[in-house]
Amino acid sequence: MTTTKFLLPESGIPETWVNLMPDLPSPPPPPLHPGTKQPIGPDDLAPLFPMGLILQEVSTEPDIPIPDEVRDALALWRPTPLIRARRLERFLDTPAHIYFRYEGVSPAGSHKPNTTVAQAYYNKQEGIRKLVTETGAGQWGSSLAIACQLFGLECEVFMVGVSYDQKPYRRAMMETWGGTVHRSPSALTSAGRSQAEHVSGSLGIAISEAVEVAASSPDTHYALGSVLNHVCLHQTVIGSEALAQLELAGEYPDVVIGCVGGGSNFAGIAYPLIRKSLREGLGTRFLAAEPAACPTLSRGVYGYDFGDTVGLTPLLPMYTLGHDFVPPPVHAGGLRYHGDAPSLCALAKSGIVEPRTVAQTAAFAAAVAFARTEAIVPGPEPAHALQVVFEEAAAAREAGDSRVILFNLSGHGHFDMAAYAAYAAGELTDLTFSDADVEAALAKLPDAPSLT
Ligand SMILES: *Cc1c(COP(=O)(O)O)cnc(C)c1O
């Protein structure tokens, strides 16, 4: 009757990353150069990324070897546990079997270091001195800071204004690991100066600032925390470990659930299982939880858009709310992004992944119930996935089936206790955006071939 934990020995760290691209029934169209509107080539990305990562970005190999140095760094906290949430099952009075991967055991407390150690490794290999990036809730910036420290690189971070103000300890963590942190929008870049009136900032604006700094110096590269293929690729250790652990548990999921900001932790848990489901015709369901305040897959349009606010990045084929849409400042800072990974958008478009929207207060109610049963305090981002787990558990009760649910608990909420305090005080509201704001942002999509 107690919680059951499935652990793998250290040697259980996967030897390859899962590249879903060659298995996609309808792969996404190529990213386009923002000026010429032609498909971008490796040279276009070279000012920002090392060739090792660019090759992964365009790879059609189904399995990509993980370098030993990267596996060695991953071994600091991997494999992460698979846990059966029996106390939660009892609390929800559901016949469903609920399993979760817990990524909060990493140094930064989330899944993000899975990719930062890989990105730091490939940059170091190519003689880069410094990595610069943006961060939302601070998870990404701290994950990059520790990875840079492990591989001997400098680290500079533009942090979304609202999070910088709400999360001083996340900033202290980045600085402890040797990183330099700026509040975004900053006066250090022309992108930041041009967006100064958006005082609370957004991931899009911070990306613009980081890209500008990286592009203007040859020994400095950019690191992106989500959306791109190589980031999704690096996260697939989550799903590959899950497959091995589920075998130990003697079960296989009927439904897989993750939250979506840009799509990387969702890709991490889901892509290895999507590949298996497609190859073996398993019919597993895959549910993507997004915040009602930034419902990219549910409410966005499918088209080419910039990855950032100012329009410096390549045009990506994705569901988008418009690159200059500034989502309301919900506490799940990591989910406030106007687009999503092109691979995930292609999966949503073909119906393999179903989006679900979750209101902020419902997410926190689910998170508190989880904390009181399974003892882990979830980050506000995976709290959105949890609410969808609750809905599936209720559906199982009504249907009287014992469906197996697997979800990714992408990180803990130890740096989000101010949000929990606001929830407890009844001060948290379901922030909404105006339709006019979305329409205005969508009217400014770049002029590019339409995708239907
Ligand atoms: C950043 C973050 C997310 C959202 O990013 P994805 O790329 O969509 O995974 C989700 N959960 C946690 C804990 C995060 O730190």
The ligand as an ORCA input file, in Angstrom:
! r2SCAN-3c Opt
* xyz 0 1
  C      11.098     25.267    -18.066
  C      10.203     24.349    -17.411
  C       9.083     23.832    -18.076
  C       8.666     24.271    -19.462
  O       9.572     24.058    -20.495
  P       9.427     22.903    -21.568
  O      10.471     23.168    -22.574
  O       8.045     22.981    -22.145
  O       9.648     21.648    -20.845
  C       8.320     22.898    -17.418
  N       8.614     22.500    -16.160
  C       9.668     22.978    -15.485
  C       9.942     22.509    -14.100
  C      10.502     23.916    -16.086
  O      11.547     24.384    -15.412
*
